[in-house]
């Protein structure tokens, strides 16, 4: 039974690790922002290294990143991500499926909000790809309600789905009440959640490309004429004072008095995302400032200059051994990573600062063991912070010997705790019997003599 449970635990561990995949698990390392740099003025901010996949991201810096703020149009990073999920689930062709802006949508949702619109005419019909793209780069409240109604039947149903989507992503400091980007009670997001929503959206090539656009042109299917709109993100517009050479894309939002921004940039294959929330739009003198853009620029620049990507463990590099039971061939096998483990580290961190820990389901595994069989994980730590992890597997096979296994069973039985306890009890019983027998014979002898 014990051997069966041991095998079952190993199998379940292997399955869970294989389902999780082989890349570095997303980590959260905390670095102090350089004291010799201009400070981050925004009340809430976060910086993360963006891996090829979101699970390879590394959170490097945060400042009150879980505090909720009114997001304004920045909520679109959540909206378009959820919209793509619906499009894929329903297998909709974005170039043929269309949505129509109606008078009812205008009257019930857009009229009186004062939000920016794309000036869609009533009964104007657009392709899904156009609705999705313009919602990404602009506020375009009319596009937002049209997209939501097209995908979910009504904006209310779409919002309900967005809140479920937030729960699925683990965004506990976000909640939505509308799709237009209107700030009202119950609509809020945190910097950390904005980063999570943005990374989920950017896993879709269409949305990643949209976030990088500086301008977009739409030709309605019917009811309107061709027209173009610029992005609302000055980070990537060369004509703007907020333009940053290494910026790749972004999305803005906030309130009339505060600006929030998600911006990402890169160089030489390294990419970083900065999210700032609640940055004042004006300084103490009442003059307009670009604090949000300046802080995002500082954070991305810091990432590009002060961090490096390093391979900390290589595929097939021995990292430990595990005992093997029931094999006459070998009593242990070597453990090796199933893939390279690499992540981003601050320039002040050396390889010697990283500690390794091999975690297995059991202290020993039961033969047969196949080469390549996943038996545990290799975890790397910087202090108490998890840097990353990767599954480890047996480097060689260990066949099962039935004769040796039988001997192991006999050996384990003979030296088990129960066997030793029973043996001790038997010895004590025999000793007691001998003592009692001696005492009885002595008494009998005395009686006979008398």
C-alpha positions as CSV (number, residue, x, y, z in Angstrom):
1,X,0.0,0.0,0.0
2,X,2.8,2.4,0.9
3,X,4.5,1.6,-2.4
4,X,1.3,2.3,-4.3
5,X,0.8,5.6,-2.6
6,X,4.4,6.5,-3.4
7,X,3.9,5.8,-7.1
8,X,0.6,7.6,-7.2
9,X,2.1,10.7,-5.6
10,X,4.9,10.7,-8.1
11,X,2.5,10.3,-11.1
12,X,0.3,13.1,-9.9
13,X,3.3,15.4,-9.3
14,X,4.5,14.6,-12.8
15,X,1.2,15.3,-14.4
16,X,0.8,18.6,-12.6
17,X,4.2,19.7,-13.6
18,X,3.7,18.7,-17.2
19,X,0.4,20.6,-17.3
20,X,2.1,23.6,-15.9
21,X,4.7,23.6,-18.7
22,X,8.4,24.0,-18.6
23,X,9.1,27.8,-18.5
24,X,10.1,29.8,-15.5
25,X,7.2,30.3,-13.2
26,X,6.2,34.0,-12.9
27,X,8.1,35.4,-10.0
28,X,7.9,38.5,-7.9
29,X,11.3,40.1,-7.0
30,X,11.3,43.4,-5.3
31,X,14.0,46.0,-6.0
32,X,14.4,49.4,-4.5
33,X,14.1,52.2,-7.0
34,X,17.6,53.9,-7.4
35,X,18.0,56.7,-4.9
36,X,20.1,58.7,-7.3
37,X,17.3,58.8,-9.9
38,X,14.4,61.2,-10.1
39,X,11.7,59.7,-7.8
40,X,8.5,58.1,-8.9
41,X,5.9,60.7,-8.2
42,X,2.7,58.7,-9.0
43,X,1.1,57.4,-5.9
44,X,0.8,53.9,-7.4
45,X,3.1,52.2,-9.8
46,X,4.4,48.8,-10.9
47,X,7.2,47.6,-13.2
48,X,7.5,44.1,-14.6
49,X,9.8,42.4,-17.1
50,X,7.7,40.9,-19.9
51,X,8.6,37.3,-20.9
52,X,7.7,35.6,-24.1
53,X,4.7,34.3,-22.2
54,X,2.9,36.0,-19.3
55,X,3.9,33.2,-16.9
56,X,7.6,34.2,-17.5
57,X,7.0,37.7,-16.3
58,X,8.9,39.0,-13.3
59,X,7.5,41.8,-11.1
60,X,10.4,44.0,-10.2
61,X,9.1,47.0,-8.5
62,X,5.8,48.2,-6.9
63,X,4.5,51.2,-5.1
64,X,1.1,50.8,-3.4
65,X,0.2,48.6,-6.4
66,X,-3.0,47.1,-5.0
67,X,-4.8,50.4,-4.3
68,X,-7.9,50.8,-6.5
69,X,-8.3,53.9,-8.8
70,X,-11.0,55.1,-11.2
71,X,-9.5,53.8,-14.5
72,X,-11.4,55.8,-17.1
73,X,-10.6,54.5,-20.6
74,X,-7.7,52.4,-19.1
75,X,-10.4,49.7,-18.3
76,X,-10.2,48.9,-22.0
77,X,-7.2,46.6,-21.4
78,X,-9.7,44.4,-19.6
79,X,-12.6,44.9,-22.0
80,X,-10.7,44.0,-25.2
81,X,-9.1,41.0,-23.5
82,X,-12.5,39.7,-22.5
83,X,-13.8,40.5,-26.0
84,X,-11.1,38.4,-27.6
85,X,-12.0,35.5,-25.3
86,X,-15.6,35.7,-26.4
87,X,-14.6,35.9,-30.1
88,X,-12.4,32.8,-29.8
89,X,-15.0,30.9,-27.8
90,X,-17.7,31.7,-30.4
91,X,-15.2,31.2,-33.3
92,X,-16.2,34.5,-34.8
93,X,-14.5,35.8,-37.9
94,X,-13.5,39.4,-37.1
95,X,-13.3,40.3,-40.7
96,X,-16.9,39.2,-41.6
97,X,-18.9,39.5,-38.4
98,X,-20.2,43.0,-37.9
99,X,-21.8,45.2,-35.3
100,X,-24.3,48.1,-35.8
101,X,-24.5,51.3,-33.7
102,X,-28.1,52.1,-32.9
103,X,-30.1,55.0,-31.5
104,X,-31.0,52.9,-28.5
105,X,-27.4,52.3,-27.7
106,X,-26.7,56.0,-27.9
107,X,-29.7,57.0,-25.8
108,X,-29.2,54.4,-23.1
109,X,-25.5,54.4,-22.7
110,X,-23.5,57.2,-24.4
111,X,-25.8,60.3,-24.4
112,X,-24.9,62.8,-21.6
113,X,-21.7,61.0,-20.5
114,X,-19.4,63.6,-22.2
115,X,-17.0,60.7,-23.2
116,X,-15.0,60.8,-26.4
117,X,-16.7,59.0,-29.3
118,X,-15.8,57.9,-32.8
119,X,-18.7,59.8,-34.2
120,X,-20.4,56.6,-35.4
121,X,-23.7,57.4,-37.3
122,X,-26.8,55.6,-36.2
123,X,-27.2,52.3,-38.1
124,X,-23.5,52.5,-39.0
125,X,-22.0,49.0,-39.3
126,X,-18.4,48.1,-38.6
127,X,-16.4,44.9,-38.7
128,X,-15.5,43.3,-35.3
129,X,-11.8,43.9,-36.0
130,X,-12.5,47.7,-36.4
131,X,-14.6,47.9,-33.3
132,X,-12.0,46.1,-31.3
133,X,-9.0,48.1,-32.6
134,X,-10.6,51.5,-32.0
135,X,-11.7,50.5,-28.5
136,X,-8.1,49.7,-27.8
137,X,-6.5,52.9,-29.0
138,X,-9.3,55.4,-28.2
139,X,-12.0,56.0,-25.7
140,X,-14.6,55.7,-28.4
141,X,-17.6,55.0,-26.2
142,X,-19.9,54.4,-29.2
143,X,-17.6,51.6,-30.5
144,X,-17.4,50.1,-27.0
145,X,-21.2,49.7,-26.5
146,X,-21.6,48.4,-30.1
147,X,-18.8,45.8,-29.5
148,X,-20.3,44.7,-26.2
149,X,-23.9,44.5,-27.6
150,X,-22.6,42.5,-30.6
151,X,-20.7,39.9,-28.5
152,X,-23.0,39.6,-25.5
153,X,-26.4,40.9,-26.5
154,X,-26.2,43.9,-24.3
155,X,-23.5,46.0,-22.5
156,X,-24.9,44.8,-19.1
157,X,-24.3,41.2,-20.1
158,X,-20.8,42.0,-21.3
159,X,-20.0,43.8,-18.0
160,X,-21.2,40.8,-16.0
161,X,-18.9,38.6,-18.1
162,X,-16.0,41.0,-17.5
163,X,-16.3,40.7,-13.8
164,X,-16.2,36.9,-14.1
165,X,-13.1,37.3,-16.4
166,X,-11.5,39.4,-13.7
167,X,-12.0,36.7,-11.1
168,X,-10.6,34.1,-13.5
169,X,-7.4,36.2,-13.8
170,X,-7.2,36.7,-10.0
171,X,-7.8,40.5,-10.3
172,X,-9.3,41.0,-6.9
173,X,-8.9,44.8,-6.8
174,X,-11.0,45.5,-10.0
175,X,-14.7,45.7,-10.7
176,X,-16.7,47.0,-13.7
177,X,-20.1,48.6,-14.1
178,X,-19.9,49.9,-17.7
179,X,-18.0,49.4,-20.9
180,X,-17.7,53.1,-22.0
181,X,-14.9,54.0,-19.6
182,X,-17.2,56.2,-17.5
183,X,-16.0,56.7,-13.9
184,X,-18.7,55.9,-11.5
185,X,-19.2,54.0,-8.2
186,X,-18.2,50.4,-8.5
187,X,-15.8,50.8,-11.4
188,X,-12.2,50.6,-10.3
189,X,-8.8,48.9,-11.0
190,X,-5.4,48.7,-9.3
191,X,-2.0,49.0,-11.0
192,X,-1.3,45.3,-10.4
193,X,-4.6,44.3,-12.0
194,X,-4.0,46.6,-15.0
195,X,-0.7,44.8,-15.6
196,X,-2.4,41.4,-15.4
197,X,-5.2,42.4,-17.7
198,X,-2.7,44.0,-20.1
199,X,-0.5,40.9,-20.3
200,X,-3.6,38.7,-20.8
201,X,-4.7,40.9,-23.7
202,X,-1.2,41.1,-25.2
203,X,-1.1,37.3,-25.6
204,X,-3.5,37.9,-28.5
205,X,-1.4,39.2,-31.5
206,X,-4.3,41.4,-32.7
207,X,-4.5,43.3,-29.4
208,X,-0.7,43.6,-29.0
209,X,-0.6,45.1,-32.5
210,X,-3.4,47.4,-31.8
211,X,-1.7,48.8,-28.6
212,X,1.3,49.7,-30.8
213,X,-0.7,51.6,-33.4
214,X,-0.3,55.4,-33.7
215,X,-3.3,55.7,-36.0
216,X,-6.1,53.6,-37.4
217,X,-8.4,54.0,-40.4
218,X,-11.9,52.5,-40.6
219,X,-14.1,52.0,-43.6
220,X,-17.6,51.1,-42.4
221,X,-19.3,48.2,-44.0
222,X,-22.4,50.5,-44.3
223,X,-23.8,53.8,-43.1
224,X,-20.6,55.9,-43.0
225,X,-17.4,57.0,-44.7
226,X,-13.8,56.2,-44.3
227,X,-12.0,58.1,-41.5
228,X,-8.9,57.8,-39.2
229,X,-8.2,58.3,-35.5
230,X,-4.8,58.7,-33.7
231,X,-4.0,56.8,-30.6
232,X,-4.8,58.5,-27.3
233,X,-1.4,57.4,-25.9
234,X,1.2,60.1,-26.4
235,X,4.0,57.7,-25.4
236,X,4.3,56.5,-29.0
237,X,3.4,59.6,-30.9
238,X,6.5,61.3,-32.2
239,X,4.8,64.7,-32.4
240,X,4.1,64.6,-28.6
241,X,6.4,65.9,-25.9
242,X,5.7,62.7,-24.0
243,X,7.1,60.6,-26.8
244,X,9.7,58.0,-25.6
245,X,12.1,56.5,-28.1
246,X,12.0,53.0,-26.6
247,X,8.2,53.0,-26.0
248,X,6.3,50.3,-28.0
249,X,2.7,51.0,-27.0
250,X,0.3,51.8,-24.2
251,X,-3.1,52.8,-23.0
252,X,-4.2,55.8,-21.0
253,X,-7.1,56.6,-18.7
254,X,-8.0,58.2,-15.4
255,X,-10.1,61.1,-14.3
256,X,-10.2,64.9,-15.1
257,X,-7.6,65.5,-12.3
258,X,-5.6,62.3,-12.3
259,X,-4.0,60.3,-15.1
260,X,-3.3,56.6,-15.3
261,X,-1.2,54.8,-17.8
262,X,0.0,51.4,-19.0
263,X,3.0,51.7,-21.2
264,X,5.5,49.1,-22.4
265,X,8.8,49.5,-24.1
266,X,11.9,47.5,-25.1
267,X,15.3,47.3,-26.7
268,X,17.4,44.4,-27.9
269,X,14.7,41.9,-27.2
270,X,14.1,43.0,-23.6
271,X,10.6,44.3,-22.9
272,X,9.2,46.0,-19.7
273,X,5.8,47.2,-18.7
274,X,5.2,50.2,-16.4
275,X,1.8,50.9,-14.9
276,X,1.2,54.2,-13.0
277,X,-2.1,55.2,-11.4
278,X,-3.5,58.4,-10.0
279,X,-0.7,60.8,-11.3
280,X,-1.8,64.4,-10.9
281,X,-2.6,66.1,-14.3
282,X,-1.5,69.5,-12.8
283,X,1.1,70.6,-10.4
284,X,0.7,72.9,-7.4
285,X,0.8,76.0,-9.6
286,X,-2.1,74.7,-11.7
287,X,0.1,73.9,-14.7
288,X,-0.4,70.7,-16.8
289,X,2.3,68.1,-16.0
290,X,3.3,64.8,-17.6
291,X,4.0,62.9,-14.4
292,X,2.4,59.7,-15.6
293,X,4.4,59.6,-18.8
294,X,7.6,60.7,-16.9
295,X,7.2,58.0,-14.3
296,X,6.5,55.3,-16.9
297,X,9.5,56.4,-18.9
298,X,11.8,56.3,-15.7
299,X,10.6,52.8,-14.8
300,X,11.1,51.4,-18.3
301,X,14.5,53.1,-18.7
302,X,15.5,51.6,-15.3
303,X,14.5,48.1,-16.5
304,X,16.4,48.5,-19.7
305,X,19.6,49.8,-18.1
306,X,19.8,48.0,-14.7
307,X,18.5,44.5,-15.3
308,X,19.9,41.5,-17.3
309,X,18.4,38.2,-18.5
310,X,20.4,35.2,-17.3
311,X,20.2,31.4,-17.5
312,X,20.4,30.0,-14.0
313,X,20.0,26.3,-14.8
314,X,20.4,24.5,-18.0
315,X,18.6,21.5,-19.5
316,X,20.2,18.2,-18.5
317,X,22.5,19.8,-16.0
318,X,22.6,17.6,-12.8
319,X,21.0,19.3,-9.8
320,X,20.6,16.4,-7.4
321,X,19.8,12.7,-6.9
322,X,16.8,10.7,-5.6
323,X,16.9,7.2,-4.0
324,X,15.3,4.4,-6.0
325,X,13.6,1.4,-4.4
326,X,13.2,-2.1,-5.9
327,X,16.0,-1.8,-8.4
328,X,19.2,-4.0,-8.3
329,X,20.5,-1.9,-11.2
330,X,21.0,1.3,-9.2
331,X,19.9,2.7,-5.8
332,X,19.5,6.3,-7.0
333,X,19.1,8.3,-10.2
334,X,20.3,11.8,-11.2
335,X,17.8,14.6,-11.4
336,X,18.1,17.1,-14.3
337,X,15.9,20.1,-15.4
338,X,13.7,19.3,-18.4
339,X,14.5,22.8,-19.9
340,X,16.5,25.9,-19.3
341,X,15.6,28.1,-16.4
342,X,16.2,31.7,-17.1
343,X,14.9,35.0,-15.7
344,X,15.7,38.7,-15.3
345,X,17.9,39.8,-12.4
346,X,19.1,43.2,-11.2
347,X,22.7,44.1,-12.0
348,X,23.5,44.0,-8.2
349,X,22.5,40.3,-8.0
350,X,25.2,37.7,-8.7
351,X,24.7,34.0,-9.3
352,X,26.1,33.3,-5.9
353,X,23.1,35.1,-4.4
354,X,20.8,32.5,-5.8
355,X,20.0,29.4,-3.8
356,X,18.7,26.1,-5.2
357,X,16.1,23.7,-3.7
358,X,15.0,20.4,-5.3
359,X,11.5,19.4,-4.2
360,X,10.2,15.9,-4.7
361,X,7.0,14.2,-3.7
362,X,8.8,11.4,-1.8
363,X,12.3,10.9,-0.4
364,X,12.6,7.9,-2.7
365,X,10.9,6.7,-5.8
366,X,9.9,3.1,-6.7
367,X,11.3,1.3,-9.8
368,X,10.8,1.1,-12.6
369,X,11.9,4.7,-13.4
370,X,12.2,5.8,-17.0
371,X,14.8,8.4,-18.2
372,X,12.9,11.7,-18.6
373,X,10.3,10.8,-16.0
374,X,9.4,14.0,-14.0
375,X,10.0,13.4,-10.3
376,X,10.0,17.0,-8.8
377,X,10.9,20.6,-9.3
378,X,14.0,22.8,-9.1
379,X,13.2,26.0,-7.2
380,X,15.6,29.0,-7.2
381,X,15.4,31.7,-4.5
382,X,16.9,35.1,-4.0
383,X,16.6,35.3,-0.2
384,X,13.0,34.3,0.5
385,X,11.7,35.4,-3.0
386,X,11.1,32.7,-5.6
387,X,13.1,33.5,-8.7
388,X,11.7,30.7,-10.8
389,X,11.1,26.9,-11.0
390,X,11.4,24.2,-13.6
391,X,10.4,20.5,-13.5
392,X,13.3,18.0,-12.9
393,X,13.3,14.5,-14.3
394,X,15.4,11.3,-14.1
395,X,18.5,11.4,-16.2
396,X,18.7,7.6,-16.4
397,X,16.4,4.6,-16.1
398,X,16.2,2.1,-13.3
399,X,14.6,-1.2,-14.0
400,X,12.7,-3.2,-11.5
401,X,14.1,-6.4,-10.1
402,X,11.4,-8.7,-8.7
403,X,13.8,-10.7,-6.6
404,X,15.4,-7.6,-5.2
405,X,12.0,-6.1,-4.6
406,X,10.9,-9.2,-2.7
407,X,14.1,-9.0,-0.6
408,X,13.3,-5.3,0.0
409,X,9.8,-6.2,1.2
410,X,11.3,-8.9,3.6
411,X,14.0,-6.5,4.8
412,X,11.4,-3.7,5.4
413,X,9.2,-6.2,7.2
414,X,12.0,-7.4,9.4
415,X,13.2,-4.0,10.3
416,X,9.8,-2.3,10.4
417,X,8.7,-0.7,13.6
418,X,5.8,-3.1,14.0
419,X,8.1,-6.1,13.6
420,X,10.6,-4.8,16.1
421,X,7.8,-4.0,18.6
422,X,6.4,-7.5,18.2
423,X,9.9,-9.0,18.6
424,X,10.5,-7.0,21.8
425,X,7.1,-8.1,23.2
426,X,7.9,-11.8,22.4
427,X,11.3,-11.4,24.1
428,X,9.8,-9.9,27.1
429,X,7.1,-12.6,27.2
430,X,9.6,-15.4,27.0
431,X,11.8,-13.7,29.7
432,X,8.7,-13.3,31.9
433,X,7.8,-16.9,31.3
434,X,11.3,-18.1,32.3
435,X,11.3,-15.9,35.4
436,X,7.9,-17.1,36.5
437,X,8.9,-20.7,35.8
438,X,12.0,-20.4,37.9
439,X,10.1,-18.9,40.8
440,X,7.5,-21.6,40.5
441,X,10.1,-24.4,40.5
442,X,11.8,-22.9,43.6
443,X,8.6,-22.7,45.5
444,X,7.8,-26.3,44.5
445,X,11.3,-27.4,45.6
446,X,11.0,-25.8,49.0
447,X,7.6,-27.3,49.6
448,X,8.9,-30.8,48.6
449,X,11.8,-30.4,51.1
450,X,9.6,-29.4,53.9
